[in-house]
Amino acid sequence: MMYPVSSRFLQAIAESHRLATTITLFRADGTVTDLPHTGGSVTVDRSASCRRTCSVEIADPSLIPRTPRAALSVYGSRLRISRGVRYSDGTVETVPLGLFRLDEVAGDPDTGPVTLSGKSLEVAVADDKFTESIRVSGTAVGAVTTLIQATLPAATVISRATDAAIGPRTWDIGADRWAAVVECAAAIGAEVYADADGNFVISPLPDILTTTPVWTIAAGEGGVYIGATRGMSAVGVHNAVRVSGENTEMNTPPVSAVVTDTDPTSPTYYGGPFGRRPMFYSSPTLTSVNACTQAANLLLRQAIAPNATASITSLTNPAIEPGDTVRVVYPDGTKEIHQVASFSISLDTAGAMDLETISAKEDG
């Protein structure tokens, strides 16, 4: 959901305004300092395993680390990046763009500039491969929380999904911990990611057909619309889901469920002109027909979403999040609802952003 901001903020970003950005450096030794910077960007992509990546440019080449204990050491440092508005009265309102592990520092040692690269905290969990076999059980949210906090004990895990029991699941030595986290969340039809504050969130993808738009991108005076391209494809759209589970650790028989689009008025009606296009999902965490059915219904809701795509260029709103729905009002007055998939935000200009969207639908 869009990061909470004031109405003054939303009005300001639709007008000429002064940009405010801050980059806070958290060193491994516990010291914290604001980092002077000359530019950069943050990219946010729902489809990426690390939802957020950053590239920050600084001018001072003396900050290029030469030892593991340097100020910009890549051995445990983090960056918190924010962007917002500096109002005419001197007050500042910013929103976080992410908490990043600093992974790389490189540049010309004589003249600069220096580029800092980082990834959001999913990368820390992904890098922590299992050094011994790990077995989880209980509920999906409990398993996700345990797996994440085994790597990051202080991590906050927020669940917006309906929790459910899962069957025991064992991962072998060398397996990917983040893949395990994603699998446990998928058992309840949810995704999991690190948000702009650095918290981990377990959440089903908002339903574009029922979710209220969080922002309007309108053409014309006072609007933030700049331009757009759009299209539609049937690739990736499914009208049936078969979910199965077989848990050898519990010695339970295989279970499965199939759900289809049964609405004869739907363009993806199963067996209608769209045909039959099933998708399949399997996990040993699912140990009952009811659990398979619940997971299948949630997956079907996403699978039949209209697969329209668009690239919307608008004035920059740093508070927007992947999964948010936005209303687009085109120059001819046509309205559409879009779901945000990815975008990139500049740290040095107050201008435009490109929002890649999925599942656009007409706004009646």
Sequence and secondary structure as in RCSB ss.txt:
>XXXX:A:sequence
MMYPVSSRFLQAIAESHRLATTITLFRADGTVTDLPHTGGSVTVDRSASCRRTCSVEIADPSLIPRTPRAALSVY
GSRLRISRGVRYSDGTVETVPLGLFRLDEVAGDPDTGPVTLSGKSLEVAVADDKFTESIRVSGTAVGAVTTLIQA
TLPAATVISRATDAAIGPRTWDIGADRWAAVVECAAAIGAEVYADADGNFVISPLPDILTTTPVWTIAAGEGGVY
IGATRGMSAVGVHNAVRVSGENTEMNTPPVSAVVTDTDPTSPTYYGGPFGRRPMFYSSPTLTSVNACTQAANLLL
RQAIAPNATASITSLTNPAIEPGDTVRVVYPDGTKEIHQVASFSISLDTAGAMDLETISAKEDG
>XXXX:A:secstr
      HHHHHHHTS  EEEEEEEEE TTS EEE   SEEEEEEETTSSSSEEEEEEES GGGS SSTTSTT TT
T EEEEEEEEE TTS EEEEEEEEEEEEEEEE TTT  EEEEEEETHHHHHHS  SS EEEEEEHHHHHHHHHHH
H TT  EEE S   EEEEEEE TT  HHHHHHHHHHTTT EEEE TTS EEEE    TTT   SEEEE STT  E
EEEEEEE  TT  SEEEEEE  TTTT   EEEEEE   TTSTT TTSTT   EEEEE TT  SHHHHHHHHHHHH
HHHTS  EEEEEEEE  TT  TT EEEEE TTS EEEEEEEEEEEESS SSEEEEEEEEEEE  
